[in-house]
Amino acid sequence: MLKSWPYNITPNKVISTEIGDIFIDENGVLVMRYTSDLDFGLEMAKSAIKICEDIVGDHKVPVMVITGEFGSMSTETREYLSGKEVAKHRKAVALVVNNLSHRLIAQFIIKMRNKYYPTQVFKNEEEALIWLNKINES
């Protein structure tokens, strides 16, 4: 755990929302675990990002997003989540995507968009956390 905990929530305290669970782990990684069949719209995204901002305050943090198996996301939601407004609190993003077709789409979208922070797609949470913790240490 960090010597001086700078976030507005106890480590690993889960906040359940309409998109799924949000928490920050003991290493300062913000985790967003989407529900399995989430139809993720823009207003939901704005609400979730507001919760994340309330948790991290003015800090930039690594973020792990664990997608649902059968979820979907509108183009406007993707654009918002990869935009400058959301970037101000993100140090890096690891997307954990189990569904192969979703993983391929995510990798394509990441390559095509302007990036404000490093982003990678992973098959499992363990690899994603290793990568994020390295970034958090630097």
LINJO-V720033 format. One record per residue. N is the residue number from 1. RES is the residue in three letters. BURIAL is # if it has 24 or more other C-alpha atoms within 12 Angstrom, else .. Layout:
n: {N	N}
res: {RES	RES}
burial: {BURIAL	BURIAL}
//
This chain:
n: {1	2	3	4	5	6	7	8	9	10	11	12	13	14	15	16	17	18	19	20	21	22	23	24	25	26	27	28	29	30	31	32	33	34	35	36	37	38	39	40	41	42	43	44	45	46	47	48	49	50	51	52	53	54	55	56	57	58	59	60	61	62	63	64	65	66	67	68	69	70	71	72	73	74	75	76	77	78	79	80	81	82	83	84	85	86	87	88	89	90	91	92	93	94	95	96	97	98	99	100	101	102	103	104	105	106	107	108	109	110	111	112	113	114	115	116	117	118	119	120	121	122	123	124	125	126	127	128	129	130	131	132	133	134	135	136	137	138}
res: {MET	LEU	LYS	SER	TRP	PRO	TYR	ASN	ILE	THR	PRO	ASN	LYS	VAL	ILE	SER	THR	GLU	ILE	GLY	ASP	ILE	PHE	ILE	ASP	GLU	ASN	GLY	VAL	LEU	VAL	MET	ARG	TYR	THR	SER	ASP	LEU	ASP	PHE	GLY	LEU	GLU	MET	ALA	LYS	SER	ALA	ILE	LYS	ILE	CYS	GLU	ASP	ILE	VAL	GLY	ASP	HIS	LYS	VAL	PRO	VAL	MET	VAL	ILE	THR	GLY	GLU	PHE	GLY	SER	MET	SER	THR	GLU	THR	ARG	GLU	TYR	LEU	SER	GLY	LYS	GLU	VAL	ALA	LYS	HIS	ARG	LYS	ALA	VAL	ALA	LEU	VAL	VAL	ASN	ASN	LEU	SER	HIS	ARG	LEU	ILE	ALA	GLN	PHE	ILE	ILE	LYS	MET	ARG	ASN	LYS	TYR	TYR	PRO	THR	GLN	VAL	PHE	LYS	ASN	GLU	GLU	GLU	ALA	LEU	ILE	TRP	LEU	ASN	LYS	ILE	ASN	GLU	SER}
burial: {.	.	.	.	.	.	#	.	#	.	#	.	.	.	#	.	.	#	#	#	#	#	#	#	#	.	#	#	#	#	#	#	#	#	.	.	.	.	#	#	.	.	.	#	#	#	.	#	#	.	#	#	#	.	#	#	.	.	#	#	#	#	#	#	#	#	#	#	.	.	#	#	#	.	.	.	.	#	#	#	#	#	.	.	.	#	#	#	#	#	#	#	#	#	#	#	#	.	.	.	.	#	#	.	.	#	.	.	.	#	.	.	.	.	.	.	#	#	#	#	#	#	#	.	#	.	.	#	#	.	#	#	#	.	#	#	.	.}
//
